[in-house]
Amino acid sequence: MIRESDIQIRADDLKAWIRRFSDTKILVVGDIILDKFVWGDVTRISPEAPVPVVEVTQETKRLGGAANVLNNIASLGGHPILCGVVGEDRAGGEIVERIRDLGLPVEGVVPVNDRPTSVKSRVVAHNQQVVRFDRESRKRIQPEGVHRILDFVKQVRSEVHAIIVADYGKGVISEGMMEGLRSLVWDSEIIIGVDPKTGNFASYKGIDTITPNHYEAGAYCGMEIHDEHTLLEAGRRMLETLEAGSVLITQGKDGMTLFERNGEATHIPTVARKVFDVTGAGDTVISTLCMGLAAGMDLKSAAVVANYAAGIVVGELGTSTVTVDELHRAINGGSR
């Protein structure tokens, strides 16, 4: 049976723990993406085809994928390090410059010449996404790239409290990469958290926590999650087969449910007041959850804070981040 979490009792404790986020150092390993947004208005349909004509008013670029996880950690006061690959192209250069502008290290960002930087371009009109087009390669990175990433992890592992694996299915995360990460931290207290991608679940065995959405969890378990019974079955099956320390299944407007090794399943209702865009919400969840665990929070408290953070970013259009002050206001019942 799933029990509801009583989040109000813990408000003061949560805020005290959040203030310790500044003590955390987190390594982010995964697929680095540049998010582009083309903003505009639609006032007519094209005479050439039955499609809307978007009159562009603005274009913006933001760090995406694993780089958005990095941005989330930095926004919450933590000290992130990014590790992944970019192409030897303009988009890759822009990502590196944006990371430098945040005052963060770029030594773990590996340029490669056999693939482009992943770029997701979204056209948004009247607060709705009209279309998205991607420029990317999803083939596995070369063994040399894997070795360079694992060598970098080996260099910095003594400095970090947690490793976040941000898997967007663009080729950085593989069974070999996960085996290498596990072997590098097996004798340490470093937490490994995974934001998963459907199709790669078999690679994640033995990690501390994983944060699939209910579609990803259902796909892995070969079932549709549509009620409490199927949700319980999926969560418990993932705990067992992945040998994970915990599983946090996010469910959009229905909140999220935490499954722990001791058999407890705790549902955390959503605190989102409005949902404009879920882009990057998973990045915010894994970032906040792992920062909480790295700061010494228990699983339930860290999941509750992650739920508050997700409730903030889904109320914004495009890839977004959360600050400590915004989290405090949300916990107090205020708005962004």
N, C-alpha and C positions, 0 to 999 in steps of 0.2 A: 504494500500500500504506500502511496506517495503522500507525504505530509506537507502542509503549507509552512513556509518559513515566516517567523515573526520578526520582521525587519526593523520595526520602530524601536524596540527595546535596545537594539544594538547601535543606535545612531551615534551616540557620543564615542563609543568604542571604535566604530568604523572611521570616524573623522580623525581620531588619534592615530590609528594605523596608517591612514592615507598620508599623514604628515611625514611618515617614515619612508614614503616612496623615494624621497630624495637620496636615501642611503643605498638604493638598489642599483646594481649594474647588470644589464641584460644583453646577451648576445642574440641577435636575430639572424637566422640562417634561412634563406629561401629565395623565392622568385621575385626579382626586383622589377617594378613596373612604373612607367610614367603614365599618369592619368591626365587626359586632355578633355576639357569641357568646352563645347561651343554653345553659347547661350543666345536665345533669340525669341522672336514672336512669330506666330502663324496667323496670317489674315486671309490667306487664299489657298486654293488647290491648284497645283500645276496643270496647265493646259496640255502638257506633254504626256502625263500619266496621272492616275488617281492617287497622288501623294501630296502631302503638305509642303508648301514653300516656306522655309524658315528664313526670316530676315535676321541676320546675325547682328547682335548688339555687343557681344563681348566674348573673348576667348581666354580661358585660364588653364594653367597646368599645375598639377599637384603630385606629390610623391604617392605611389600606389603599391599594392602588394606588400612584400616584406618591408619596403621603404615606408609605407604608411604605418606599419607596426612600429618601426623606428620612430616615426613622427609622433605617434600616440604616446610612447614611453617618454620621449623628450618633453612633450606638452604637460605630462603629469609630474615632471620634475626628476625623472629617473635619468640614468646614464646608459644609453643604448649604444651598441656597436653593431653595424650591419655587415653581413657577409653573404655574397652572392655574385652573380655575373651580370654584366651589361655588354652590349655590343660596342665595337669601336666606331661609334656614330654620334650624330649630334644629340640624340635623345639620351644616350649614355652619358655624354658630357654634361648635359643639363641636370641629370640626376646627381652626379658627383658634385656639381657646383651648389645645388640646393642643400645637399647634406653638409657641405662645408659652411654654407651660410648659417646653418643651425649651430655651428661650432662643434660639430661631431666628426669623429675620425672616418676616413674613407679607405684606409689601407685594406680592409676586407672586401672591397668592391673590385672584383676581378674583371678587367676588360678582355673580351675574346673576339677573334676575327671571323669565327665560323657561324655567327648567328647575330640577328639584329637585337637591339634593345626592345623589350616588350612594351608596346604603346597601346593603350585602350583610349579610343576617342568616342565621346558621347555627345550627341546633339540633344539639347534640352530646351523645350519651348513651353511656356506657361506652366512651369514647375513639373513638367512631365518629360521623361526621356522618350525621344522620338525614334532614335536608332543608335546603335553602337557599332563601330567597326574597329577591328584589331589588326595590328601589325606585329607579328611575333613568330617565334619558332617554338614548337613544343617537343622537339626531339631532346633526348637525354644529353646533358653536357658531356664533353669528352672526359675520359679518365684523368687527363692532366688537370682539368678544371676541378674535378672532385678532390684530387690530391692537394691542389693549391688551397681549396677551402678548408679541408681537414687540417692542413699544416697551420693555417691561420688560427683555427679553433684551438689547436694545441698550444699556440703561442699565448693566447689570451685566457685560457680556461682558468688559470689561477686567480684571475681578476674578477670573474663573473659569478653571480648568484644563480642565474637561470639561463637556459637556452630556449628560445622560441623558434619552432620550425614553422615557417609560413609557406605552406604548400599550395601553389596556385596551378599546379600541373603544367608548368612551362619547362620542366626538365632538370631543375636543380636537385630536387628531392627524389631519391631512389633508395632501393634496398641497401645498396652499397654505402650511400651517404649516411643513412640511419644507423647502419652497423658501425660505421666509423665514429659517429657521434656518441653512441652508447659506450663503445670501448674506451673513448677518451674521458668519460665522466663516471664510469662504473664504480670507482673507488672514492668518489667525492660526494658532497652534499648538493651538487648542482642539480637543479630541477630542470627536466625537459618537458615542455608543453608543446602540443601540436595543434595548429589550425589546419584540418585535413582537407584533402581533395579526393573525391570519389575515384576509385581505381587504384589508389596507393595505400589503402588501409593495411594491407598485409605487411607493409614496411615499418609500421609504427609500433610493433610489439615491444613491451617492456618500458614504455614511457610513463611519466608521472601523471600527466593529465592531457586530455584531448577534448576539443570543443566543436564537435560537428553540429550542423543544423539538423533539423528533423528529417529533411530530404536525404542528406548524406548518410545519416544513421540508418534510415530505412533501406537505402540502396545497399549499404554494406551488409545488413542483416537479411536482405532479400524479402522485405515486407513493407507494407505501407503503414506508417504510424498515424493512426486516426483516433485513438482513444487511450485511456490510462493503461489498459491492459497491454496494448501493443507498444506503448512507450516504455513500460516497465520491462517488457520482454527484450526490447532493443537495447536498453541501457545495461541490463544485466548481462546480456550476451556479449556486448562490446567489452565490458569489464573482464569477463572470463577469457574470451578469445584473444584479446589484445594484451592481456596480463597488465592492464593499466592501473595506476593508483586511483584514478577517478575519471569519470566521464561527465561532461557538462553538455547536455543537448539543448541547443537554443531553438525556440519555437515561435519566433516573430512576435506577433501581438499577444501570444499566449505565455510569454515569459521564457523561462528556462528551467531545466530540471537537473539537479546534481545527483549523481550516483557515486557512492563511496564503497571502498572495499569491505567495510564493516556491514554492508547490506542495506544501509540507509539510502533512501531516495527522497530528496527534498525538492519540492516545487517552489520556485521564486516567481511570483506574478510580475508582469511587466509594469514599469513605472512610466513608460512613454506616454506623453500627453497627446502627441501627434506623430504620425509617421509619414514623412515626405519621401525618404530615400534610404534604403538599407545598404547602399554602397559603403563598404568599409566597416560595417558594423561588426563583422567577425574579427577584423583586425583589432578593434577596440576591446572586444571581449577577451581575446587571448592576451592582449597587452596588459589589461588591468588585472585579470586573474593571476597571471604570473608575477606581476609586480607585487601584488598582495601576498602571494606565497613566499616570494623572495624577502619581503619585509617581515615575515614571521606570522602572518595571519593564518588562521585555520581555514580549511576548505570552504566552509559555509559562508564565512565572513567575506572571503575573497570573491566568491561567486556573487554575493549580494552587491558588492561594490561594482563588479563587472556589469551586473544588471542595470545599476544606476547609470553607468557610463554609456552603455548601449542605448538606454532610453533617451539620452541627450543627443547622440549623433544621428539617430534615425529621424530626428526632428529637423535636420539640416539637409540641404540639397548638396549632392556631391560628396567626395571623400572629405571627412571631417575628423577633428580631434577634440579632446576634452582637457580642461585644466583642473587643477586642484580646487580652485575657488568654485568652479561650476559644479564639481562633484559635491562639495560641501553644501551648496545651495539646494541641489537636488535632494540630498539626504534630509535637509531641513524642510523639504516640501515646496521649495521655490522653483522657479523656471530659469532657463538659460538667459 
